[in-house]
Amino acid sequence: MIRSLRCMALLGLLVLGACATPHARRTDVLFWNEPQRESAFRSMETHYASNTVRHGMPHALPVGTPLLPRFDDGTTLDSYMHDHHVAGIMVVQDGRVRLERYGLGATRTTRWTSFSVAKSFTSTLVGAALRDGAIHSLDDKVVRYIPELAAGAYRDVTVRQLLTMTSGVRWNEDYVDPASDVARMYEGERRKGEPLLVTYMARLPREFPPGEHWVYKTGETDLIGILVERATGRTLASYLSEKIWKPYGMAADAIWLKDEVDGTEAGGSGVSATLADYARLGQFLLDGGVAAGKPVLADGWIADATRKHADIGVPGRGYGYQWWTWDDGSFAGIGIFGQLLHVDPRRHLVIVQLAAWPVATDDAQARARAAFVKAVLRAVDAPPSAGMGVN
Protein backbone atom coordinates (compact mmCIF):
# COMPACT_ATOMS: atom_id res chain seq x y z
CA MET A 1 0.00 0.00 0.00
CA ILE A 2 2.75 2.44 0.96
CA ARG A 3 4.69 1.59 -2.20
CA SER A 4 1.59 2.27 -4.34
CA LEU A 5 1.03 5.67 -2.71
CA ARG A 6 4.65 6.63 -3.32
CA CYS A 7 4.35 5.81 -7.00
CA MET A 8 1.06 7.73 -7.35
CA ALA A 9 2.63 10.79 -5.76
CA LEU A 10 5.45 10.72 -8.29
CA LEU A 11 3.22 10.51 -11.34
CA GLY A 12 2.56 14.23 -11.29
CA LEU A 13 6.31 14.87 -11.33
CA LEU A 14 6.89 12.90 -14.54
CA VAL A 15 9.18 10.56 -12.66
CA LEU A 16 7.53 7.26 -13.41
CA GLY A 17 10.98 5.69 -13.47
CA ALA A 18 11.44 6.36 -9.75
CA CYS A 19 9.21 3.38 -8.98
CA ALA A 20 9.73 -0.05 -10.43
CA THR A 21 6.16 -0.19 -11.73
CA PRO A 22 5.18 -2.05 -14.91
CA HIS A 23 5.77 -0.03 -18.08
CA ALA A 24 7.71 2.76 -16.31
CA ARG A 25 9.74 4.70 -18.86
CA ARG A 26 13.50 4.24 -18.58
CA THR A 27 13.96 7.48 -20.49
CA ASP A 28 12.32 9.51 -17.72
CA VAL A 29 15.85 9.75 -16.27
CA LEU A 30 16.43 12.48 -18.85
CA PHE A 31 14.01 14.74 -16.99
CA TRP A 32 14.90 14.12 -13.32
CA ASN A 33 16.03 17.10 -11.28
CA GLU A 34 19.45 17.33 -9.61
CA PRO A 35 18.56 15.76 -6.24
CA GLN A 36 16.78 12.91 -8.02
CA ARG A 37 19.81 12.31 -10.26
CA GLU A 38 22.32 12.31 -7.42
CA SER A 39 20.18 9.85 -5.49
CA ALA A 40 19.08 7.54 -8.31
CA PHE A 41 22.30 7.29 -10.31
CA ARG A 42 23.77 5.22 -7.45
CA SER A 43 20.78 2.87 -7.23
CA MET A 44 19.24 2.37 -10.66
CA GLU A 45 18.38 -1.24 -9.84
CA THR A 46 15.89 -0.01 -7.23
CA HIS A 47 14.07 2.05 -9.88
CA TYR A 48 14.13 -0.32 -12.85
CA ALA A 49 14.31 -4.04 -13.55
CA SER A 50 17.85 -5.33 -14.01
CA ASN A 51 20.11 -8.36 -14.32
CA THR A 52 23.20 -8.88 -12.18
CA VAL A 53 26.71 -9.18 -13.61
CA ARG A 54 28.52 -11.52 -11.21
CA HIS A 55 32.10 -10.67 -10.28
CA GLY A 56 35.14 -12.86 -9.64
CA MET A 57 38.30 -12.70 -7.54
CA PRO A 58 39.44 -9.06 -7.64
CA HIS A 59 42.12 -8.05 -10.09
CA ALA A 60 44.50 -5.99 -7.95
CA LEU A 61 44.87 -2.29 -8.61
CA PRO A 62 47.81 -1.36 -6.38
CA VAL A 63 48.49 2.23 -5.38
CA GLY A 64 50.96 4.08 -7.59
CA THR A 65 52.69 7.45 -7.39
CA PRO A 66 50.12 10.10 -6.40
CA LEU A 67 48.99 12.44 -9.16
CA LEU A 68 46.81 15.51 -9.27
CA PRO A 69 45.54 17.17 -12.45
CA ARG A 70 47.35 20.32 -13.56
CA PHE A 71 44.68 22.72 -14.81
CA ASP A 72 46.01 25.61 -16.88
CA ASP A 73 43.52 28.16 -15.50
CA GLY A 74 44.08 27.67 -11.78
CA THR A 75 41.15 25.31 -11.29
CA THR A 76 41.67 22.82 -8.48
CA LEU A 77 40.46 19.24 -8.47
CA ASP A 78 38.14 20.00 -5.55
CA SER A 79 36.55 22.95 -7.32
CA TYR A 80 36.21 21.00 -10.56
CA MET A 81 34.44 18.13 -8.79
CA HIS A 82 32.14 20.49 -6.90
CA ASP A 83 31.25 22.67 -9.87
CA HIS A 84 30.46 19.70 -12.12
CA HIS A 85 28.72 17.40 -9.63
CA VAL A 86 31.38 14.71 -9.87
CA ALA A 87 30.80 11.52 -7.88
CA GLY A 88 34.11 9.81 -8.59
CA ILE A 89 37.43 10.16 -10.41
CA MET A 90 40.07 7.48 -10.89
CA VAL A 91 43.32 7.58 -12.83
CA VAL A 92 45.18 4.31 -13.40
CA GLN A 93 48.57 4.20 -15.09
CA ASP A 94 50.59 1.05 -15.71
CA GLY A 95 47.95 -0.83 -13.72
CA ARG A 96 48.39 1.33 -10.60
CA VAL A 97 45.96 3.83 -9.10
CA ARG A 98 47.47 7.30 -9.19
CA LEU A 99 44.32 9.23 -8.29
CA GLU A 100 41.08 8.19 -6.59
CA ARG A 101 38.58 10.73 -5.32
CA TYR A 102 34.86 10.66 -4.47
CA GLY A 103 32.07 13.22 -4.18
CA LEU A 104 28.28 13.43 -3.80
CA GLY A 105 28.49 10.91 -0.97
CA ALA A 106 29.79 8.12 -3.22
CA THR A 107 32.34 5.59 -1.92
CA ARG A 108 34.41 2.70 -3.27
CA THR A 109 31.38 0.41 -3.01
CA THR A 110 28.97 2.74 -4.82
CA ARG A 111 27.64 1.48 -8.14
CA TRP A 112 27.06 4.44 -10.47
CA THR A 113 25.20 4.34 -13.77
CA SER A 114 27.31 4.89 -16.88
CA PHE A 115 24.67 5.77 -19.48
CA SER A 116 26.32 5.56 -22.92
CA VAL A 117 29.59 4.20 -21.61
CA ALA A 118 27.55 0.98 -21.72
CA LYS A 119 27.72 1.20 -25.52
CA SER A 120 31.42 0.39 -25.31
CA PHE A 121 30.62 -2.60 -23.05
CA THR A 122 28.15 -3.88 -25.66
CA SER A 123 30.67 -3.40 -28.46
CA THR A 124 33.26 -5.37 -26.48
CA LEU A 125 30.79 -8.25 -26.18
CA VAL A 126 30.47 -8.23 -29.98
CA GLY A 127 34.23 -8.84 -30.07
CA ALA A 128 33.76 -11.79 -27.70
CA ALA A 129 30.87 -13.19 -29.74
CA LEU A 130 32.98 -12.98 -32.90
CA ARG A 131 35.75 -14.96 -31.24
CA ASP A 132 33.22 -17.54 -30.05
CA GLY A 133 31.74 -17.83 -33.53
CA ALA A 134 28.29 -16.79 -32.32
CA ILE A 135 28.46 -13.80 -34.69
CA HIS A 136 29.79 -14.94 -38.06
CA SER A 137 30.92 -11.63 -39.54
CA LEU A 138 30.52 -7.89 -39.08
CA ASP A 139 29.36 -7.82 -42.69
CA ASP A 140 26.35 -10.00 -41.89
CA LYS A 141 23.04 -8.27 -42.40
CA VAL A 142 21.42 -7.35 -39.10
CA VAL A 143 18.28 -9.22 -40.13
CA ARG A 144 20.22 -12.50 -39.90
CA TYR A 145 19.96 -12.06 -36.13
CA ILE A 146 16.86 -9.81 -35.84
CA PRO A 147 14.53 -10.92 -38.66
CA GLU A 148 11.71 -8.68 -37.39
CA LEU A 149 13.57 -5.77 -39.05
CA ALA A 150 13.41 -7.28 -42.54
CA ALA A 151 10.45 -5.23 -43.76
CA GLY A 152 11.88 -1.81 -42.88
CA ALA A 153 14.87 0.48 -43.30
CA TYR A 154 17.23 -1.93 -41.51
CA ARG A 155 16.83 -4.73 -44.05
CA ASP A 156 20.11 -3.87 -45.85
CA VAL A 157 22.10 -2.65 -42.83
CA THR A 158 25.11 -4.66 -41.66
CA VAL A 159 26.35 -5.35 -38.15
CA ARG A 160 29.37 -3.15 -38.90
CA GLN A 161 27.10 -0.25 -39.88
CA LEU A 162 25.19 -0.61 -36.63
CA LEU A 163 28.47 -0.55 -34.69
CA THR A 164 29.61 2.62 -36.46
CA MET A 165 26.15 4.26 -36.37
CA THR A 166 26.15 4.64 -40.15
CA SER A 167 22.90 2.78 -40.88
CA GLY A 168 21.35 5.80 -42.59
CA VAL A 169 18.10 5.30 -40.65
CA ARG A 170 16.53 8.56 -39.47
CA TRP A 171 16.91 9.31 -35.75
CA ASN A 172 16.60 12.20 -33.26
CA GLU A 173 18.87 11.99 -30.16
CA ASP A 174 17.72 15.28 -28.56
CA TYR A 175 17.90 14.66 -24.80
CA VAL A 176 15.72 17.64 -23.86
CA ASP A 177 12.90 16.91 -26.32
CA PRO A 178 10.26 14.54 -24.88
CA ALA A 179 9.13 13.78 -28.44
CA SER A 180 12.59 12.72 -29.68
CA ASP A 181 13.37 9.13 -30.62
CA VAL A 182 15.75 8.73 -27.68
CA ALA A 183 12.97 9.78 -25.30
CA ARG A 184 10.29 7.60 -26.92
CA MET A 185 12.15 4.47 -28.02
CA TYR A 186 10.73 2.32 -25.22
CA GLU A 187 7.14 3.36 -25.97
CA GLY A 188 4.45 1.94 -28.23
CA GLU A 189 2.26 -1.11 -28.64
CA ARG A 190 3.88 -4.37 -27.64
CA ARG A 191 3.88 -7.30 -30.04
CA LYS A 192 3.98 -10.78 -28.63
CA GLY A 193 7.46 -12.28 -28.76
CA GLU A 194 9.08 -9.07 -30.07
CA PRO A 195 11.07 -6.65 -27.89
CA LEU A 196 9.41 -3.25 -27.65
CA LEU A 197 12.64 -1.60 -28.80
CA VAL A 198 12.65 -3.68 -31.99
CA THR A 199 9.01 -2.75 -32.66
CA TYR A 200 9.93 0.94 -32.38
CA MET A 201 13.08 0.72 -34.50
CA ALA A 202 11.42 -1.38 -37.22
CA ARG A 203 9.13 1.48 -38.26
CA LEU A 204 11.83 4.17 -38.60
CA PRO A 205 12.33 5.55 -42.14
CA ARG A 206 15.54 5.70 -44.15
CA GLU A 207 17.30 9.07 -44.44
CA PHE A 208 20.67 8.17 -46.06
CA PRO A 209 22.08 5.13 -47.87
CA PRO A 210 23.69 2.64 -45.45
CA GLY A 211 27.34 3.33 -44.66
CA GLU A 212 27.46 6.92 -45.93
CA HIS A 213 26.50 9.14 -43.00
CA TRP A 214 27.13 9.02 -39.23
CA VAL A 215 24.30 9.88 -36.83
CA TYR A 216 24.49 9.06 -33.12
CA LYS A 217 21.69 6.63 -32.17
CA THR A 218 21.26 5.00 -28.76
CA GLY A 219 18.48 2.81 -30.14
CA GLU A 220 20.92 1.14 -32.51
CA THR A 221 23.19 0.10 -29.66
CA ASP A 222 20.15 -1.45 -28.00
CA LEU A 223 19.69 -3.37 -31.25
CA ILE A 224 23.31 -4.53 -31.02
CA GLY A 225 22.59 -5.76 -27.50
CA ILE A 226 19.60 -7.76 -28.74
CA LEU A 227 21.73 -9.12 -31.56
CA VAL A 228 24.40 -10.31 -29.09
CA GLU A 229 21.77 -11.92 -26.87
CA ARG A 230 20.23 -13.81 -29.79
CA ALA A 231 23.57 -14.84 -31.27
CA THR A 232 24.97 -16.14 -27.98
CA GLY A 233 21.78 -17.35 -26.32
CA ARG A 234 22.86 -15.41 -23.21
CA THR A 235 21.74 -12.22 -21.54
CA LEU A 236 24.23 -9.37 -21.80
CA ALA A 237 24.76 -9.55 -18.04
CA SER A 238 25.55 -13.27 -18.00
CA TYR A 239 27.76 -13.05 -21.09
CA LEU A 240 29.68 -10.10 -19.64
CA SER A 241 30.11 -12.00 -16.39
CA GLU A 242 31.34 -15.14 -18.16
CA LYS A 243 33.73 -13.40 -20.54
CA ILE A 244 35.13 -10.47 -18.55
CA TRP A 245 33.66 -9.67 -15.14
CA LYS A 246 34.59 -12.99 -13.50
CA PRO A 247 37.76 -14.07 -15.32
CA TYR A 248 39.41 -10.64 -15.40
CA GLY A 249 38.55 -10.06 -11.77
CA MET A 250 36.11 -7.22 -11.28
CA ALA A 251 35.75 -6.65 -7.55
CA ALA A 252 31.97 -6.13 -7.31
CA ASP A 253 28.79 -7.19 -9.05
CA ALA A 254 27.51 -4.81 -11.70
CA ILE A 255 23.91 -4.45 -12.90
CA TRP A 256 22.45 -4.17 -16.38
CA LEU A 257 19.00 -2.60 -16.79
CA LYS A 258 16.32 -4.48 -18.69
CA ASP A 259 12.71 -4.14 -19.81
CA GLU A 260 10.59 -5.56 -16.99
CA VAL A 261 8.15 -7.12 -19.49
CA ASP A 262 10.21 -8.57 -22.35
CA GLY A 263 13.50 -8.83 -20.44
CA THR A 264 15.54 -7.01 -23.09
CA GLU A 265 18.64 -5.35 -21.67
CA ALA A 266 19.47 -1.79 -22.69
CA GLY A 267 22.70 -2.26 -24.66
CA GLY A 268 23.03 1.49 -25.15
CA SER A 269 22.77 2.77 -21.59
CA GLY A 270 22.11 0.16 -18.91
CA VAL A 271 25.29 -0.62 -16.93
CA SER A 272 26.05 0.41 -13.33
CA ALA A 273 29.39 -0.50 -11.72
CA THR A 274 31.89 0.78 -9.19
CA LEU A 275 34.49 3.38 -10.10
CA ALA A 276 37.34 0.87 -9.84
CA ASP A 277 35.58 -1.73 -11.98
CA TYR A 278 35.11 0.77 -14.79
CA ALA A 279 38.85 1.38 -14.54
CA ARG A 280 39.46 -2.37 -14.64
CA LEU A 281 37.54 -2.60 -17.92
CA GLY A 282 39.88 0.01 -19.38
CA GLN A 283 42.85 -1.93 -18.01
CA PHE A 284 41.46 -5.14 -19.53
CA LEU A 285 41.65 -3.45 -22.94
CA LEU A 286 45.18 -2.15 -22.27
CA ASP A 287 46.09 -5.73 -21.31
CA GLY A 288 45.06 -6.88 -24.78
CA GLY A 289 41.64 -8.28 -23.90
CA VAL A 290 43.11 -11.23 -22.03
CA ALA A 291 41.37 -12.63 -18.93
CA ALA A 292 42.53 -15.59 -16.83
CA GLY A 293 45.35 -16.07 -19.31
CA LYS A 294 43.04 -16.48 -22.31
CA PRO A 295 42.16 -14.05 -25.11
CA VAL A 296 38.51 -13.03 -24.88
CA LEU A 297 38.05 -10.97 -28.03
CA ALA A 298 38.45 -11.69 -31.73
CA ASP A 299 41.98 -11.25 -33.04
CA GLY A 300 42.64 -7.58 -33.80
CA TRP A 301 39.33 -6.50 -32.28
CA ILE A 302 40.66 -3.83 -29.90
CA ALA A 303 42.71 -2.06 -32.56
CA ASP A 304 39.83 -2.21 -35.04
CA ALA A 305 37.08 -1.22 -32.62
CA THR A 306 38.98 1.79 -31.25
CA ARG A 307 40.11 3.37 -34.51
CA LYS A 308 38.17 5.94 -36.54
CA HIS A 309 35.58 4.36 -38.84
CA ALA A 310 33.20 7.32 -39.13
CA ASP A 311 33.76 11.05 -39.47
CA ILE A 312 31.86 12.99 -36.78
CA GLY A 313 32.76 16.43 -38.11
CA VAL A 314 35.31 17.25 -35.39
CA PRO A 315 38.98 17.60 -36.37
CA GLY A 316 41.21 14.97 -34.79
CA ARG A 317 38.30 12.85 -33.65
CA GLY A 318 36.01 10.12 -34.97
CA TYR A 319 33.82 7.16 -34.09
CA GLY A 320 34.80 3.50 -34.01
CA TYR A 321 32.76 0.52 -32.93
CA GLN A 322 30.82 2.31 -30.16
CA TRP A 323 33.98 4.11 -29.01
CA TRP A 324 34.82 7.78 -29.52
CA THR A 325 38.29 8.01 -31.05
CA TRP A 326 41.17 10.50 -31.19
CA ASP A 327 43.91 10.64 -33.80
CA ASP A 328 46.57 10.13 -31.10
CA GLY A 329 45.26 6.58 -30.55
CA SER A 330 43.26 7.23 -27.40
CA PHE A 331 39.59 6.29 -27.21
CA ALA A 332 36.68 6.74 -24.82
CA GLY A 333 33.24 5.64 -23.76
CA ILE A 334 31.23 8.77 -22.98
CA GLY A 335 27.87 8.98 -21.22
CA ILE A 336 25.39 11.78 -20.65
CA PHE A 337 25.41 13.65 -17.33
CA GLY A 338 29.23 13.46 -17.21
CA GLN A 339 30.29 9.81 -17.41
CA LEU A 340 33.68 8.96 -18.96
CA LEU A 341 35.94 5.97 -19.54
CA HIS A 342 39.03 7.29 -21.31
CA VAL A 343 41.81 4.92 -22.42
CA ASP A 344 45.19 6.14 -23.65
CA PRO A 345 47.34 3.22 -24.85
CA ARG A 346 50.40 5.39 -25.51
CA ARG A 347 50.51 6.47 -21.87
CA HIS A 348 49.21 3.12 -20.52
CA LEU A 349 46.51 5.24 -18.90
CA VAL A 350 42.86 4.90 -17.87
CA ILE A 351 40.77 7.87 -16.69
CA VAL A 352 37.28 7.36 -15.24
CA GLN A 353 34.77 10.02 -14.23
CA LEU A 354 31.30 9.47 -12.77
CA ALA A 355 29.01 12.45 -12.35
CA ALA A 356 25.53 13.94 -12.22
CA TRP A 357 25.77 17.02 -14.41
CA PRO A 358 22.83 19.45 -14.20
CA VAL A 359 22.16 18.81 -17.92
CA ALA A 360 22.47 15.68 -20.04
CA THR A 361 25.10 17.33 -22.21
CA ASP A 362 26.11 20.74 -23.47
CA ASP A 363 29.21 22.38 -24.88
CA ALA A 364 30.28 24.03 -21.61
CA GLN A 365 30.16 20.79 -19.63
CA ALA A 366 31.90 18.88 -22.42
CA ARG A 367 34.66 21.49 -22.58
CA ALA A 368 35.14 21.27 -18.81
CA ARG A 369 35.44 17.47 -18.97
CA ALA A 370 37.92 17.74 -21.84
CA ALA A 371 39.91 20.27 -19.81
CA PHE A 372 39.97 17.79 -16.91
CA VAL A 373 41.38 15.07 -19.18
CA LYS A 374 44.02 17.51 -20.46
CA ALA A 375 44.86 18.43 -16.87
CA VAL A 376 45.43 14.75 -16.07
CA LEU A 377 47.61 14.32 -19.16
CA ARG A 378 49.59 17.43 -18.26
CA ALA A 379 50.29 15.97 -14.82
CA VAL A 380 51.17 12.55 -16.25
CA ASP A 381 53.62 14.10 -18.72
CA ALA A 382 55.20 16.49 -16.21
CA PRO A 383 58.64 15.76 -14.73
CA PRO A 384 58.35 13.81 -11.43
CA SER A 385 59.20 16.84 -9.30
CA ALA A 386 56.33 18.80 -10.89
CA GLY A 387 53.72 16.06 -11.05
CA MET A 388 51.96 16.59 -7.72
CA GLY A 389 49.88 19.53 -8.90
CA VAL A 390 47.55 21.56 -6.67
CA ASN A 391 44.63 20.13 -4.68
C-alpha positions, 0 to 999 in steps of 0.5 A, spaced: 500 500 500 505 504 501 509 503 495 503 504 491 502 511 494 509 513 493 508 511 486 502 515 485 505 521 488 510 521 483 506 521 477 505 528 477 512 529 477 513 525 470 518 521 474 515 514 473 521 511 473 522 512 480 518 506 482 519 499 479 512 499 476 510 495 470 511 499 463 515 505 467 519 509 462 526 508 462 527 514 459 524 519 464 531 519 467 532 524 462 528 529 466 529 528 473 532 534 477 538 534 480 537 531 487 533 525 483 539 524 479 544 524 485 540 519 489 538 515 483 544 514 479 547 510 485 541 505 485 538 504 478 536 497 480 531 499 485 528 504 480 528 499 474 528 491 472 535 489 471 540 483 471 546 482 475 553 481 472 557 476 477 564 478 479 570 474 480 576 474 484 578 481 484 584 483 479 589 488 484 589 495 482 595 497 487 596 504 489 601 508 484 605 514 485 600 520 487 597 524 481 593 531 481 591 534 475 594 540 472 589 545 470 592 551 466 587 556 468 588 555 476 582 550 477 583 545 483 580 538 483 576 539 488 573 545 485 572 541 478 568 536 482 564 540 486 562 545 480 560 539 475 557 534 480 562 529 480 561 523 484 568 519 482 574 520 479 580 514 478 586 515 474 590 508 473 597 508 469 601 502 468 595 498 472 596 502 478 591 507 481 594 514 481 588 518 483 582 516 486 577 521 489 569 521 491 564 526 491 556 526 492 556 521 498 559 516 493 564 511 496 568 505 493 562 500 493 557 505 490 555 502 483 554 508 479 550 508 472 554 509 466 549 511 461 552 511 454 559 508 456 555 501 456 555 502 448 562 500 449 561 494 453 556 492 448 561 493 443 566 489 447 561 483 447 560 483 440 568 482 439 567 476 444 561 473 440 565 474 434 571 470 437 566 464 439 563 464 432 556 466 435 556 472 430 559 470 423 561 476 420 561 484 421 558 484 414 552 479 416 546 483 415 542 485 421 536 481 419 540 475 420 539 475 427 533 480 428 529 478 422 523 482 425 527 488 421 526 485 414 520 489 412 523 496 414 529 500 413 534 496 416 533 490 411 540 492 408 544 494 414 550 490 416 552 489 423 558 493 422 554 499 420 550 498 426 556 498 430 559 505 427 552 508 427 552 509 419 545 505 418 542 511 414 536 510 418 533 517 421 533 518 428 533 524 433 537 523 439 535 530 442 535 529 450 531 535 452 525 533 447 520 529 450 518 527 443 525 525 440 526 518 438 531 517 444 525 519 449 520 515 446 524 508 443 521 504 449 514 506 448 508 503 443 504 497 442 507 491 444 507 485 439 507 478 442 514 475 442 518 481 439 522 486 444 518 493 444 525 496 442 525 492 436 518 494 434 519 501 435 526 501 430 522 497 425 518 502 423 523 508 422 524 511 415 531 511 411 534 518 411 541 516 407 544 510 404 547 505 409 554 506 410 554 513 408 553 518 413 554 518 421 548 519 426 548 518 433 543 513 435 542 509 442 536 505 439 541 502 434 546 500 440 540 497 443 539 493 437 546 490 437 545 488 445 539 484 442 543 481 436 548 479 441 543 476 446 540 472 440 547 470 437 549 467 444 543 465 447 545 469 453 543 475 456 548 481 456 549 480 463 551 473 464 555 473 457 559 479 460 560 475 467 562 469 463 567 473 458 570 479 462 567 480 469 569 474 473 575 471 469 578 478 469 577 479 476 572 485 477 571 486 484 563 487 485 557 485 481 555 490 476 547 491 474 544 491 467 537 494 466 532 491 462 525 491 460 521 488 466 516 485 461 520 482 455 527 482 459 531 485 453 537 489 456 538 496 454 545 495 450 546 502 449 545 505 456 544 500 462 550 498 466 552 500 473 558 498 476 563 501 481 568 506 479 574 501 480 571 496 476 570 501 470 577 502 470 578 495 470 575 494 464 579 500 461 585 496 463 582 489 460 583 493 454 590 495 455 592 488 457 590 486 450 583 483 452 586 477 455 582 474 462 585 468 466 590 467 461 586 467 455 584 471 449 577 473 450 576 478 443 576 476 436 583 477 433 585 484 432 578 486 435 581 492 440 585 495 434 579 495 429 574 497 434 577 503 437 580 506 430 576 511 426 571 508 422 566 514 421 567 522 421 563 525 426 565 532 423 570 534 429 577 535 427 582 529 430 576 525 432 572 520 430 567 514 431 569 506 431 565 501 434 561 504 439 567 508 441 569 515 440 576 516 437 582 520 437 587 521 432 593 520 437 590 513 438 586 514 445 579 512 445 573 513 450 566 511 452 562 517 454 555 517 457 550 523 458 550 527 465 558 526 465 560 519 465 567 517 462 571 511 460 578 514 457 583 509 455 590 512 452 594 506 450 600 510 448 601 512 456 598 506 458 593 510 462 585 509 464 581 515 466 574 514 469 569 520 471 562 518 474 558 524 475 551 527 475 551 534 471 545 538 471 544 537 464 544 531 459 550 534 455 552 541 453 558 544 450 560 548 456 560 541 460 563 537 455 569 542 454 570 542 462 570 534 462 575 535 456 579 540 460 579 535 466 582 530 461 588 535 459 589 536 466 590 529 467 595 528 461 599 534 463 600 531 470 602 525 467 607 528 462 610 532 467 617 531 470 616 527 477 618 533 481 612 537 478 607 532 477 603 533 484 599 539 482 595 543 486 589 540 490 
